[in-house]
Amino acid sequence: MSMKFLSSDITEKEPISIELAAQEDDKQKEYKALLQKCLNQILDAENIIVLAGSGTSLTFNSTEPTCIAPGMVDLWHACRGMNEKIFDDIRKYTHYDNFAGKWDDGRTAEDIELFLSRCDTFLTLEEVSATRLKQLRKFIKDAKNKILEVTDFTEKITNSQSWKDHEKLLRVLGKRQAKQKRLKAFTTNYDLAFETAASNIGMTVIDGFEYSIPYRFNPSWFNYDIVHRTQSSDKSTSYLPNVFHLYKIHGSVDWIRTEQGIQKRRNEKQQGEPVIIYPSSNKYQTSYESPYLDMVSSFLNAIQQPKTAILCLGFGFNDKHINNAITMALRTNPELLLMVGTRSLFDEKGSFNKEIRSLLMNAVKAGDSRISLVDSDFSTFVNQLPDRNKSTPEEDIFKIFQELAMGNKS
């Protein structure tokens, strides 16, 4: 097991390999110490922001019997599987193959985002027959529902160990000292991984929804906090330690738009339009509508704050509006720290944004000590996080009763 690491402290100015399972020599000890130095700088920041992409959810596939968390290619096959004849017909008359890239073996890339973008373009321009326009409208609607269906996978997780990475991330970053701000976790994923992991370890999520039923979206809730008072007459208060903010930039599998506003779906009978930004070029336009605008605005504001650290995990920097926000913050916020931890970060043939990779690597090589880069999957990265927070007796009791309730202990 290994990871590649690059920071301005590395004299070689090139990514170095850290062998995690091998016997340590002096060089490896030096490299690991440099990595821990960067991780501790993140943990010491007054504000910590996590930006989580699809790579954080794909980690579930390594512990489950089947690959339950879909990647972009999986979404392609799911949408094509609805009706292969219609899919291939749309592919032909939208001239998808003329715009798609090629894989290493010469085959046309299966890019669901580009495919849906071509559908949107033809639907907007109306340069096809009325029959095909009707077909496109139905396909886009069905594809959106199919994407929702396959990304709503957390209830299918059978192995309790599958949650260990999400739980450790929240446990390490979510417990903040009084002088530090609440952890802000932003994710482009639709699934309920962070909400479920938080529930597993007894953490409270502030996600912009009211706690009364029906759960309506109200962004002012991000301005509230939760405190503990022992008695009603007690004027002293203390902030609950296990609270963090969750912002789902592209929507969620359990959000619906109703006549009474945006709500969380409580059961299958509750009707409403799904609230997600599905992968297409239109996602940049849609991101300027509520609730997405509220999430993006919070992100823009958060990364401009002094003494802020951004931890980008499993995120390939393929969202232009997010990329622009981070690069602007690096130019204008001298106290900003940025650590990127994702798979195949240094791989020229990988899916990580090539322009952003070049920008970040050149900045590090030029001596920008604010940036550090780690080529690693989510699970391996989380295992390197220094766990400073010892569990409290209350948390130990909570875990014991939870395991008893789940039947994990006799």
Summary of the structure (lengths in Angstrom):
residues: 410
radius of gyration: 22.4
end to end distance: 34.6
largest distance: 72.5
contacts: 1195
relative contact order: 0.15
helix: 44%
strand: 17%
